[in-house]
């Protein structure tokens, strides 16, 4: 270790991204410290996982601990709509079906490194604590309740974390900094790298409910434990339904910022008014006991001008966050940590932490996250198209691949290109059968940053 450095790597944040990168680096013999401002367990959204996290868990040796925690298993996903109009599927190989309705099961497609047909729904307080303790067991130094105020990069080869300990600030010099601070976006804010998303500007209002009859809201009661996305008859607004235990369900409304602000930040009224647009959902939720106060999450989508520099990388939500409709958050966090760790380990062996050392990480994450972004943008623009692609055997496995989070290796799924072409054709033809069903969220080609 160079003279003056206390650790090889300082990690800002101990959520899934931070704990994962710390575990990889500790396994490789690097001296790594994690600075987490909270004391776990703590509440957090992003409770539904996709199978792409499983290869990372296997790498870290933490899968057995996740299984032992008894989290509900997630075998698939379902989307429901209040619009029951039948739609001629045109040239799609399906019969007539309702608009915005679909189900997928993970068992339908094999995925490299995934040895089970399910992921999990998790209590993020418990899940994140398991990952952070595991990193510590592998040799990472973990400092909880300790906040990094800023990082001094005046010496490019020896960045210094300014760490709050009680009422004092202590300098912690390191060879390299990893920003895993989540949506606090520590370095993104400090270095003025953060750019609000030009399309997705969401707010979420959410809580936990006891006693929700999940089977009554599923088209197939056997799929009651799937994650459910309920689209509301309100522009670009939807509800998540995620099993947390046998009886507790996480429910949240996601909408555009302008619509939320029009409600004057009244969380309770806004939540119930939104849910009330789906009488079936309202009736079921009104029978439940709410276990937590309503909370809001803002600034849901943003990008960074860059996610790597000399002696630094940004991972997980600290690098990029996109609308969570397809449960991508934890997967992006853990996989970005995996790819970044590989470059960091190679850089440490070479004794060279210059920006170009992290090009492989940047390119892989860009490809994967941009696929997510395009997929989500297309869905909001014309969600009936998503339904048709799910039901068409020519495209179904490609769509499931994206829903599994399998977006990092190889070229993008071919169905994504076909989706783009189809949306463009619908947009260009005012007489198209689906033209009047276009949503108003239209992503420009430059929207996916870094």
C-alpha positions as CSV (number, residue, x, y, z in Angstrom):
1,X,0.0,0.0,0.0
2,X,1.4,3.4,-0.9
3,X,2.7,5.6,1.9
4,X,-0.1,7.5,3.6
5,X,-3.0,5.3,2.5
6,X,-5.0,3.8,5.3
7,X,-7.0,1.4,3.0
8,X,-6.7,0.2,-0.5
9,X,-10.3,1.1,-1.2
10,X,-12.8,3.3,0.6
11,X,-16.5,2.5,-0.1
12,X,-19.2,5.1,0.5
13,X,-22.4,3.3,1.5
14,X,-23.2,-0.2,2.7
15,X,-26.3,-1.1,0.7
16,X,-26.2,-4.0,-1.8
17,X,-23.8,-2.2,-4.1
18,X,-21.4,-1.2,-1.4
19,X,-21.4,-4.5,0.5
20,X,-21.1,-6.5,-2.8
21,X,-18.1,-4.6,-4.0
22,X,-16.5,-4.8,-0.6
23,X,-17.0,-8.6,-0.5
24,X,-15.4,-9.1,-3.9
25,X,-12.4,-6.8,-3.0
26,X,-11.9,-8.5,0.4
27,X,-12.0,-11.9,-1.2
28,X,-9.2,-10.7,-3.5
29,X,-7.1,-9.7,-0.5
30,X,-7.5,-5.9,-0.8
31,X,-7.8,-3.8,2.4
32,X,-11.3,-2.3,2.0
33,X,-13.4,-0.1,4.3
34,X,-17.1,0.6,4.1
35,X,-18.6,3.8,5.6
36,X,-22.3,3.6,6.0
37,X,-24.2,6.6,7.4
38,X,-27.1,4.5,8.7
39,X,-27.2,1.8,11.3
40,X,-28.7,-1.4,9.8
41,X,-31.4,-2.7,9.7
42,X,-33.2,0.2,8.2
43,X,-36.3,0.5,5.9
44,X,-35.6,0.7,2.2
45,X,-37.6,0.3,-1.0
46,X,-36.6,-1.9,-3.9
47,X,-37.8,-5.1,-2.3
48,X,-38.3,-7.4,-5.3
49,X,-35.2,-9.1,-6.8
50,X,-34.6,-10.6,-10.3
51,X,-32.6,-13.8,-11.0
52,X,-29.6,-11.8,-12.3
53,X,-28.5,-11.3,-8.6
54,X,-28.0,-15.1,-8.1
55,X,-24.7,-15.5,-9.9
56,X,-23.3,-12.6,-7.8
57,X,-24.6,-14.2,-4.6
58,X,-22.9,-17.5,-5.6
59,X,-19.6,-15.6,-6.2
60,X,-19.8,-14.1,-2.7
61,X,-20.9,-17.4,-1.0
62,X,-23.9,-15.7,0.5
63,X,-26.8,-17.6,-1.3
64,X,-27.3,-20.0,1.6
65,X,-27.7,-17.1,4.0
66,X,-30.4,-15.6,1.8
67,X,-32.2,-18.9,1.6
68,X,-32.0,-19.4,5.3
69,X,-33.6,-16.0,5.9
70,X,-36.9,-17.4,4.6
71,X,-37.7,-14.6,2.2
72,X,-40.7,-15.3,0.0
73,X,-39.7,-16.8,-3.3
74,X,-40.5,-14.9,-6.5
75,X,-41.3,-17.2,-9.4
76,X,-42.4,-14.5,-11.8
77,X,-44.1,-11.2,-12.5
78,X,-47.6,-10.1,-13.5
79,X,-49.1,-6.9,-14.9
80,X,-52.8,-6.0,-14.6
81,X,-54.8,-3.2,-16.2
82,X,-58.2,-1.6,-15.6
83,X,-58.7,-1.4,-19.3
84,X,-60.5,-4.6,-20.5
85,X,-60.9,-3.6,-24.1
86,X,-60.0,-6.4,-26.5
87,X,-57.3,-5.6,-29.0
88,X,-56.6,-7.0,-32.4
89,X,-53.0,-8.1,-32.1
90,X,-52.4,-7.3,-35.8
91,X,-49.4,-9.4,-37.0
92,X,-48.6,-10.9,-33.6
93,X,-49.0,-14.6,-33.1
94,X,-51.5,-14.4,-30.3
95,X,-55.3,-14.4,-29.9
96,X,-57.3,-11.5,-28.6
97,X,-56.3,-10.4,-25.1
98,X,-56.8,-7.5,-22.7
99,X,-54.7,-4.4,-22.8
100,X,-51.8,-4.2,-20.4
101,X,-52.2,-7.7,-19.0
102,X,-49.4,-10.2,-18.9
103,X,-47.6,-12.9,-16.8
104,X,-44.2,-14.4,-17.0
105,X,-42.5,-17.2,-15.1
106,X,-38.7,-17.4,-14.7
107,X,-38.7,-21.2,-15.3
108,X,-39.5,-20.5,-19.0
109,X,-35.9,-19.6,-19.8
110,X,-32.5,-20.9,-18.6
111,X,-30.1,-18.2,-17.4
112,X,-26.3,-18.6,-17.2
113,X,-25.2,-18.9,-13.5
114,X,-28.8,-19.2,-12.2
115,X,-29.5,-22.6,-10.7
116,X,-33.1,-22.1,-9.5
117,X,-36.3,-20.9,-11.1
118,X,-37.0,-18.1,-8.6
119,X,-35.5,-15.0,-7.1
120,X,-36.9,-13.5,-3.8
121,X,-39.0,-10.7,-2.4
122,X,-37.1,-9.3,0.5
123,X,-37.4,-7.1,3.6
124,X,-34.6,-4.8,2.6
125,X,-33.7,-4.0,6.2
126,X,-32.9,-7.7,6.8
127,X,-31.5,-8.4,3.3
128,X,-29.1,-5.5,3.3
129,X,-27.9,-6.4,6.8
130,X,-27.1,-9.9,5.7
131,X,-25.0,-8.7,2.8
132,X,-23.1,-6.1,4.9
133,X,-22.3,-8.6,7.7
134,X,-21.1,-11.0,5.1
135,X,-18.7,-8.4,3.7
136,X,-17.4,-7.9,7.2
137,X,-16.9,-11.7,7.7
138,X,-14.9,-11.8,4.4
139,X,-12.5,-9.2,5.8
140,X,-14.0,-5.8,5.0
141,X,-13.8,-3.1,7.7
142,X,-17.4,-1.8,8.2
143,X,-18.1,1.5,10.0
144,X,-21.8,2.0,10.6
145,X,-23.3,5.3,11.6
146,X,-20.4,7.1,10.0
147,X,-21.0,9.6,7.2
148,X,-18.6,10.6,4.5
149,X,-19.0,14.4,4.0
150,X,-16.9,14.8,0.9
151,X,-13.8,13.4,-0.8
152,X,-10.7,15.4,-1.4
153,X,-9.2,14.6,-4.8
154,X,-6.4,17.2,-4.7
155,X,-3.9,14.4,-4.8
156,X,-5.2,12.2,-7.6
157,X,-3.4,9.1,-6.4
158,X,-4.4,9.5,-2.8
159,X,-8.0,10.6,-2.4
160,X,-9.0,11.5,1.2
161,X,-12.5,10.7,2.6
162,X,-13.6,13.4,5.0
163,X,-15.5,11.2,7.6
164,X,-17.8,12.4,10.3
165,X,-17.2,10.6,13.6
166,X,-19.5,12.1,16.2
167,X,-19.0,15.8,16.1
168,X,-15.5,15.6,14.6
169,X,-14.3,15.1,11.1
170,X,-11.5,12.7,10.4
171,X,-9.5,12.3,7.2
172,X,-9.2,8.8,5.8
173,X,-6.7,8.5,2.9
174,X,-7.2,5.7,0.4
175,X,-5.9,4.5,-2.9
176,X,-9.3,4.4,-4.5
177,X,-12.9,5.5,-3.8
178,X,-16.1,3.6,-4.7
179,X,-19.3,5.6,-4.4
180,X,-22.1,3.3,-3.5
181,X,-24.1,5.9,-1.7
182,X,-27.3,5.1,-3.5
183,X,-29.7,7.9,-4.3
184,X,-27.8,10.2,-2.0
185,X,-25.3,10.3,-5.0
186,X,-22.4,11.5,-2.9
187,X,-19.9,12.1,-5.7
188,X,-22.4,12.8,-8.3
189,X,-23.5,15.8,-6.2
190,X,-20.0,16.9,-5.0
191,X,-18.5,16.7,-8.5
192,X,-21.6,18.1,-10.3
193,X,-21.9,15.0,-12.4
194,X,-25.6,14.3,-11.8
195,X,-28.2,15.1,-14.5
196,X,-32.0,14.7,-13.9
197,X,-33.6,12.3,-16.3
198,X,-35.3,14.2,-19.1
199,X,-38.2,11.8,-19.3
200,X,-38.8,9.9,-16.1
201,X,-39.4,12.3,-13.1
202,X,-41.2,10.1,-10.7
203,X,-42.3,10.1,-7.1
204,X,-43.3,7.0,-5.1
205,X,-45.6,6.9,-2.1
206,X,-45.5,3.5,-0.3
207,X,-46.2,1.6,2.8
208,X,-46.6,-2.0,4.2
209,X,-50.1,-3.6,4.6
210,X,-51.1,-6.5,6.7
211,X,-53.7,-9.0,5.4
212,X,-54.0,-8.1,1.7
213,X,-55.8,-10.8,-0.2
214,X,-53.2,-11.1,-3.0
215,X,-55.1,-14.0,-4.7
216,X,-58.1,-11.8,-5.3
217,X,-56.0,-9.4,-7.3
218,X,-54.3,-12.0,-9.5
219,X,-55.7,-13.3,-12.7
220,X,-54.4,-16.8,-11.7
221,X,-54.6,-17.3,-7.9
222,X,-51.6,-19.7,-8.2
223,X,-49.5,-16.6,-9.2
224,X,-50.6,-14.5,-6.2
225,X,-47.0,-14.4,-4.8
226,X,-45.6,-13.0,-8.0
227,X,-44.7,-9.3,-8.0
228,X,-47.7,-7.5,-9.4
229,X,-47.7,-4.2,-11.3
230,X,-51.2,-2.7,-11.4
231,X,-51.5,0.0,-14.1
232,X,-53.9,2.7,-13.1
233,X,-56.2,4.6,-15.6
234,X,-54.0,7.7,-14.9
235,X,-51.2,8.8,-17.2
236,X,-47.9,7.1,-16.4
237,X,-49.0,5.9,-13.0
238,X,-48.8,2.4,-11.6
239,X,-48.9,0.5,-8.3
240,X,-46.4,-2.1,-7.1
241,X,-47.5,-5.1,-5.0
242,X,-44.7,-7.1,-3.4
243,X,-45.1,-9.9,-0.9
244,X,-42.8,-9.4,2.1
245,X,-44.1,-12.2,4.3
246,X,-47.1,-14.6,4.1
247,X,-49.3,-11.7,5.4
248,X,-47.4,-8.5,4.8
249,X,-47.4,-6.8,1.4
250,X,-45.5,-3.7,0.2
251,X,-47.6,-1.4,-1.9
252,X,-46.5,1.8,-3.6
253,X,-47.9,4.2,-6.1
254,X,-45.4,5.6,-8.7
255,X,-46.4,8.7,-10.7
256,X,-44.9,11.7,-12.4
257,X,-43.6,14.5,-10.2
258,X,-46.0,17.1,-11.6
259,X,-49.1,15.0,-10.7
260,X,-47.8,14.4,-7.2
261,X,-46.9,18.0,-6.6
262,X,-50.5,19.0,-7.7
263,X,-51.7,17.1,-4.7
264,X,-49.7,19.5,-2.5
265,X,-47.6,16.7,-1.0
266,X,-50.5,15.2,0.9
267,X,-49.3,11.6,0.9
268,X,-52.3,10.0,2.4
269,X,-54.8,11.7,0.1
270,X,-52.7,11.2,-2.9
271,X,-52.2,7.5,-2.3
272,X,-55.9,6.7,-1.7
273,X,-57.1,8.9,-4.5
274,X,-54.7,7.1,-6.9
275,X,-55.6,3.6,-5.7
276,X,-59.2,4.6,-5.9
277,X,-59.0,4.7,-9.7
278,X,-58.9,0.9,-9.5
279,X,-61.9,-0.1,-7.4
280,X,-60.8,-3.7,-7.1
281,X,-57.5,-2.6,-5.6
282,X,-59.0,0.0,-3.4
283,X,-61.5,-2.5,-2.0
284,X,-58.8,-5.0,-1.1
285,X,-56.5,-2.5,0.5
286,X,-59.2,-0.9,2.6
287,X,-59.7,-4.2,4.3
288,X,-56.0,-4.2,5.4
289,X,-54.1,-2.8,8.3
290,X,-51.4,-0.3,7.3
291,X,-48.2,-1.1,9.3
292,X,-46.1,1.9,8.5
293,X,-46.6,5.6,7.8
294,X,-46.7,6.5,4.1
295,X,-43.3,7.5,2.8
296,X,-42.3,9.3,-0.4
297,X,-39.3,8.8,-2.6
298,X,-38.4,11.5,-5.0
299,X,-35.8,12.1,-7.8
300,X,-36.4,8.6,-9.0
301,X,-34.6,8.7,-12.3
302,X,-31.3,10.4,-13.1
303,X,-27.9,9.8,-14.8
304,X,-24.3,10.9,-14.4
305,X,-22.0,12.6,-17.0
306,X,-19.4,10.0,-16.0
307,X,-19.2,7.0,-13.6
308,X,-15.5,6.6,-13.4
309,X,-12.4,8.8,-13.0
310,X,-8.9,8.7,-11.7
311,X,-9.1,6.7,-8.4
312,X,-12.9,6.6,-8.3
313,X,-15.9,4.7,-9.7
314,X,-19.7,5.1,-9.1
315,X,-21.8,2.0,-8.8
316,X,-25.5,1.1,-8.2
317,X,-27.9,3.9,-7.7
318,X,-25.0,6.3,-7.2
319,X,-24.2,5.8,-10.9
320,X,-27.7,5.6,-12.5
321,X,-31.3,5.1,-11.5
322,X,-34.2,4.3,-13.8
323,X,-37.9,3.8,-13.1
324,X,-38.1,0.6,-11.0
325,X,-41.1,-1.0,-12.8
326,X,-39.1,-4.1,-13.7
327,X,-37.3,-4.5,-10.3
328,X,-33.9,-3.6,-11.7
329,X,-32.5,-1.7,-8.7
330,X,-30.8,-4.4,-6.6
331,X,-29.7,-6.3,-9.8
332,X,-28.0,-3.2,-11.2
333,X,-26.4,-2.5,-7.8
334,X,-24.9,-6.0,-7.3
335,X,-23.9,-6.5,-11.0
336,X,-22.3,-3.1,-11.3
337,X,-20.4,-3.9,-8.1
338,X,-19.3,-7.2,-9.7
339,X,-18.0,-5.6,-12.9
340,X,-16.4,-2.6,-11.1
341,X,-14.6,-5.0,-8.6
342,X,-13.0,-6.9,-11.5
343,X,-11.5,-3.7,-12.9
344,X,-10.5,-2.4,-9.4
345,X,-8.7,-5.7,-8.6
346,X,-6.8,-5.5,-11.9
347,X,-5.9,-1.9,-11.3
348,X,-4.6,-2.7,-7.8
349,X,-2.4,-5.4,-9.2
350,X,-1.0,-3.0,-11.7
351,X,-0.7,-0.2,-9.2
352,X,-2.6,2.1,-11.6
353,X,-6.0,3.6,-10.8
354,X,-6.3,6.0,-13.7
355,X,-9.7,6.4,-15.3
356,X,-9.1,4.3,-18.4
357,X,-8.5,1.3,-16.1
358,X,-12.3,1.1,-15.6
359,X,-13.4,1.3,-19.2
360,X,-14.6,-2.3,-19.2
361,X,-16.9,-1.6,-16.2
362,X,-18.2,1.5,-17.8
363,X,-19.0,-0.1,-21.2
364,X,-20.7,-3.2,-19.6
365,X,-22.8,-1.1,-17.3
366,X,-23.7,1.3,-20.1
367,X,-24.9,-1.5,-22.3
368,X,-26.9,-3.2,-19.6
369,X,-28.6,-0.1,-18.1
370,X,-29.3,1.4,-21.5
371,X,-31.2,-1.8,-22.4
372,X,-33.2,-1.5,-19.2
373,X,-33.9,2.2,-20.1
374,X,-35.0,1.5,-23.6
375,X,-37.2,-1.4,-22.4
376,X,-38.9,0.8,-19.8
377,X,-39.3,3.7,-22.2
378,X,-41.0,1.6,-24.8
379,X,-43.3,0.1,-22.2
380,X,-44.5,3.5,-21.0
381,X,-44.9,4.7,-24.5
382,X,-47.0,1.7,-25.6
383,X,-47.6,-0.9,-22.9
384,X,-50.0,-2.9,-25.1
385,X,-46.9,-3.6,-27.2
386,X,-45.2,-5.2,-24.2
387,X,-48.3,-7.4,-23.7
388,X,-48.2,-8.5,-27.3
389,X,-44.5,-9.3,-27.2
390,X,-44.9,-11.3,-24.0
391,X,-47.6,-13.4,-25.6
392,X,-45.9,-13.9,-29.0
393,X,-43.6,-17.0,-29.0
394,X,-41.2,-15.2,-31.4
395,X,-40.3,-12.6,-28.7
396,X,-41.4,-14.1,-25.4
397,X,-38.0,-15.4,-24.3
398,X,-36.2,-12.2,-25.2
399,X,-38.6,-10.2,-23.0
400,X,-38.2,-12.7,-20.2
401,X,-34.4,-12.4,-20.6
402,X,-34.8,-8.7,-19.9
403,X,-37.1,-9.3,-17.0
404,X,-34.6,-11.7,-15.5
405,X,-32.0,-8.9,-15.6
406,X,-29.9,-10.8,-18.1
407,X,-28.8,-7.7,-20.0
408,X,-25.0,-7.4,-19.5
409,X,-23.5,-10.2,-21.6
410,X,-23.5,-10.1,-25.4
411,X,-25.6,-8.0,-27.7
412,X,-29.0,-6.6,-26.7
413,X,-32.0,-8.9,-27.0
414,X,-33.2,-8.7,-30.7
415,X,-36.8,-8.1,-29.5
416,X,-35.8,-4.7,-28.2
417,X,-34.9,-3.5,-31.7
418,X,-38.2,-4.8,-33.0
419,X,-40.0,-3.0,-30.2
420,X,-38.3,0.3,-31.2
421,X,-39.3,-0.1,-34.8
422,X,-42.9,-1.0,-33.9
423,X,-43.3,2.0,-31.6
424,X,-41.8,4.3,-34.4
425,X,-44.4,2.9,-36.9
426,X,-47.3,3.5,-34.5
427,X,-46.1,7.0,-33.7
428,X,-45.8,7.8,-37.4
429,X,-49.3,6.7,-38.3
430,X,-52.2,8.6,-36.8
431,X,-54.6,6.0,-38.2
432,X,-52.8,3.1,-36.6
433,X,-55.0,0.9,-34.4
434,X,-52.8,1.6,-31.4
435,X,-51.9,5.2,-32.0
436,X,-54.5,6.6,-29.6
437,X,-53.0,4.4,-26.8
438,X,-49.5,6.0,-26.9
439,X,-48.3,7.2,-23.6
440,X,-46.8,10.7,-23.4
441,X,-43.5,9.7,-22.0
442,X,-41.2,9.7,-25.0
443,X,-37.5,9.1,-24.4
444,X,-35.0,10.9,-26.7
445,X,-32.0,8.8,-27.9
446,X,-29.7,10.8,-25.7
447,X,-31.7,10.1,-22.5
448,X,-29.6,7.2,-21.3
449,X,-26.5,8.9,-19.9
450,X,-22.8,8.1,-19.3
